Amino acid sequence: MLSLKVSGMTCGGCINAVTRAIQAQDPQAKVSADLDTQTIELKTSLSSEIAGQLITDAGFPVSR
């Protein structure tokens, strides 16, 4: 399970965009997000670097 700090998420649409970005590369991935803490929990076969880049590319910068 990966936990990433993500900036700019404000609504369910943001969570959906992040989920789509991850699931485009790993269709079996499970994504849960907390808008209050701006964190995402991922259950995925992707590395944290690849997942972080996909989320950043979707418009939500990942803090390391």
DOVO-15947 format. One record per atom (N, C-alpha, C): atom name; x, y, z. Coordinates in Angstrom, 1 decimal, decimal comma, m for minus. Layout:
BEGIN
SITE at     c1     c2     c3
SITE CA      X      Y      Z
...
//
This chain:
BEGIN
SITE at     c1     c2     c3
SITE  N    0,8   m1,2    0,0
SITE CA    0,0    0,0    0,0
SITE  C    0,9    1,2    0,0
SITE  N    0,6    2,2   m0,9
SITE CA    1,3    3,4   m1,0
SITE  C    0,5    4,5   m0,4
SITE  N    1,1    5,5    0,3
SITE CA    0,5    6,7    0,8
SITE  C    1,2    7,8    0,2
SITE  N    0,5    8,7   m0,5
SITE CA    1,1    9,9   m1,2
SITE  C    0,4   11,1   m0,8
SITE  N    1,1   12,2   m0,6
SITE CA    0,6   13,5   m0,3
SITE  C    0,4   14,2   m1,6
SITE  N   m0,9   14,6   m1,9
SITE CA   m1,2   15,2   m3,2
SITE  C   m1,8   16,6   m3,0
SITE  N   m1,4   17,5   m3,8
SITE CA   m1,9   18,9   m3,7
SITE  C   m3,0   19,1   m4,7
SITE  N   m4,0   20,0   m4,3
SITE CA   m4,9   20,5   m5,3
SITE  C   m6,2   19,7   m5,4
SITE  N   m6,4   18,7   m4,6
SITE CA   m7,7   17,9   m4,7
SITE  C   m8,7   18,7   m3,9
SITE  N   m9,9   19,0   m4,5
SITE CA  m10,9   19,7   m3,8
SITE  C  m12,3   19,1   m3,8
SITE  N  m12,4   18,0   m4,7
SITE CA  m13,8   17,4   m4,8
SITE  C  m13,7   16,0   m5,3
SITE  N  m14,8   15,4   m5,4
SITE CA  m14,9   14,0   m5,9
SITE  C  m14,4   13,9   m7,4
SITE  N  m14,6   15,0   m8,1
SITE CA  m14,1   14,9   m9,5
SITE  C  m12,6   14,8   m9,5
SITE  N  m11,9   15,5   m8,6
SITE CA  m10,4   15,4   m8,5
SITE  C  m10,0   14,0   m8,2
SITE  N  m10,7   13,4   m7,2
SITE CA  m10,4   12,0   m6,8
SITE  C  m10,7   11,1   m8,0
SITE  N  m11,7   11,3   m8,8
SITE CA  m12,0   10,5  m10,0
SITE  C  m10,8   10,6  m11,0
SITE  N  m10,3   11,8  m11,2
SITE CA   m9,3   12,1  m12,2
SITE  C   m8,0   11,3  m11,7
SITE  N   m7,7   11,4  m10,5
SITE CA   m6,5   10,6   m9,9
SITE  C   m6,7    9,1  m10,1
SITE  N   m7,9    8,7   m9,8
SITE CA   m8,2    7,2   m9,9
SITE  C   m8,1    6,8  m11,3
SITE  N   m8,6    7,5  m12,3
SITE CA   m8,5    7,2  m13,7
SITE  C   m7,1    7,1  m14,2
SITE  N   m6,2    8,1  m13,7
SITE CA   m4,8    8,2  m14,1
SITE  C   m4,1    6,9  m13,6
SITE  N   m4,4    6,5  m12,4
SITE CA   m3,7    5,3  m11,9
SITE  C   m4,2    4,0  m12,6
SITE  N   m5,6    3,9  m12,7
SITE CA   m6,1    2,7  m13,3
SITE  C   m5,9    2,6  m14,8
SITE  N   m5,5    3,6  m15,4
SITE CA   m5,1    3,5  m16,8
SITE  C   m3,9    2,6  m17,0
SITE  N   m3,0    2,6  m16,0
SITE CA   m1,8    1,8  m16,0
SITE  C   m1,9    0,5  m15,2
SITE  N   m2,8    0,5  m14,2
SITE CA   m3,0   m0,6  m13,4
SITE  C   m4,5   m0,8  m13,1
SITE  N   m5,2   m1,4  m14,0
SITE CA   m6,7   m1,5  m13,9
SITE  C   m7,2   m2,1  m12,6
SITE  N   m6,4   m2,9  m11,9
SITE CA   m6,8   m3,5  m10,7
SITE  C   m6,5   m2,7   m9,4
SITE  N   m5,9   m1,5   m9,6
SITE CA   m5,5   m0,6   m8,5
SITE  C   m6,8   m0,2   m7,7
SITE  N   m6,6   m0,1   m6,4
SITE CA   m7,6    0,5   m5,5
SITE  C   m7,1    1,8   m5,0
SITE  N   m7,9    2,8   m5,1
SITE CA   m7,5    4,2   m4,8
SITE  C   m8,5    4,7   m3,7
SITE  N   m8,0    5,2   m2,6
SITE CA   m8,8    6,0   m1,7
SITE  C   m8,2    7,3   m1,4
SITE  N   m9,0    8,3   m1,2
SITE CA   m8,4    9,6   m1,0
SITE  C   m9,1   10,3    0,2
SITE  N   m8,4   11,2    0,9
SITE CA   m8,9   12,0    1,9
SITE  C   m8,6   13,5    1,5
SITE  N   m9,7   14,2    1,2
SITE CA   m9,6   15,6    0,8
SITE  C   m9,1   16,5    1,9
SITE  N   m9,5   16,2    3,1
SITE CA   m9,0   17,0    4,2
SITE  C   m7,5   17,0    4,4
SITE  N   m6,9   15,8    4,4
SITE CA   m5,5   15,7    4,6
SITE  C   m4,7   15,7    3,3
SITE  N   m5,4   15,8    2,1
SITE CA   m4,8   15,7    0,8
SITE  C   m3,8   14,5    0,6
SITE  N   m4,3   13,4    1,1
SITE CA   m3,5   12,1    0,9
SITE  C   m4,3   11,1    0,1
SITE  N   m3,6   10,3   m0,5
SITE CA   m4,1    9,2   m1,3
SITE  C   m3,5    7,9   m0,9
SITE  N   m4,3    6,9   m0,7
SITE CA   m3,8    5,5   m0,4
SITE  C   m4,0    4,7   m1,6
SITE  N   m3,0    4,0   m2,1
SITE CA   m3,0    3,2   m3,3
SITE  C   m2,7    1,8   m3,0
SITE  N   m3,5    0,9   m3,5
SITE CA   m3,1   m0,5   m3,5
SITE  C   m2,9   m0,9   m5,0
SITE  N   m1,6   m0,9   m5,4
SITE CA   m1,3   m1,0   m6,8
SITE  C    0,0   m1,7   m7,0
SITE  N    0,2   m2,3   m8,2
SITE CA    1,5   m2,9   m8,5
SITE  C    2,5   m1,9   m9,0
SITE  N    2,1   m0,6   m9,2
SITE CA    3,0    0,4   m9,7
SITE  C    4,0    0,9   m8,6
SITE  N    5,1    1,3   m9,0
SITE CA    6,1    1,9   m8,0
SITE  C    5,6    3,2   m7,6
SITE  N    6,1    3,7   m6,4
SITE CA    5,6    5,0   m5,9
SITE  C    6,1    6,1   m6,9
SITE  N    7,2    5,9   m7,6
SITE CA    7,7    6,9   m8,5
SITE  C    6,7    7,0   m9,7
SITE  N    6,3    5,9  m10,3
SITE CA    5,4    5,9  m11,4
SITE  C    4,1    6,4  m11,0
SITE  N    3,5    5,9   m9,9
SITE CA    2,2    6,4   m9,4
SITE  C    2,2    7,9   m9,2
SITE  N    3,3    8,4   m8,6
SITE CA    3,4    9,8   m8,3
SITE  C    3,5   10,6   m9,6
SITE  N    4,2   10,1  m10,6
SITE CA    4,3   10,8  m11,9
SITE  C    2,9   10,8  m12,6
SITE  N    2,2    9,7  m12,6
SITE CA    0,9    9,7  m13,2
SITE  C   m0,1   10,7  m12,6
SITE  N    0,0   10,8  m11,2
SITE CA   m0,9   11,7  m10,5
SITE  C   m0,5   13,1  m10,9
SITE  N    0,8   13,4  m10,9
SITE CA    1,3   14,8  m11,2
SITE  C    0,9   15,1  m12,6
SITE  N    1,0   14,2  m13,6
SITE CA    0,6   14,4  m14,9
SITE  C   m0,9   14,7  m15,1
SITE  N   m1,7   14,2  m14,2
SITE CA   m3,1   14,4  m14,2
SITE  C   m3,5   15,8  m13,6
SITE  N   m2,4   16,5  m13,1
SITE CA   m2,7   17,9  m12,6
SITE  C   m2,7   18,0  m11,1
SITE  N   m2,2   17,0  m10,4
SITE CA   m2,2   17,1   m8,9
SITE  C   m0,8   16,7   m8,4
SITE  N    0,0   17,8   m8,2
SITE CA    1,3   17,6   m7,7
SITE  C    1,5   16,7   m6,5
SITE  N    2,4   15,8   m6,5
SITE CA    2,7   14,9   m5,4
SITE  C    3,9   15,4   m4,7
SITE  N    3,7   15,5   m3,3
SITE CA    4,9   15,9   m2,5
SITE  C    5,6   14,7   m2,0
SITE  N    6,9   14,8   m1,9
SITE CA    7,7   13,6   m1,5
SITE  C    8,3   13,9   m0,2
//
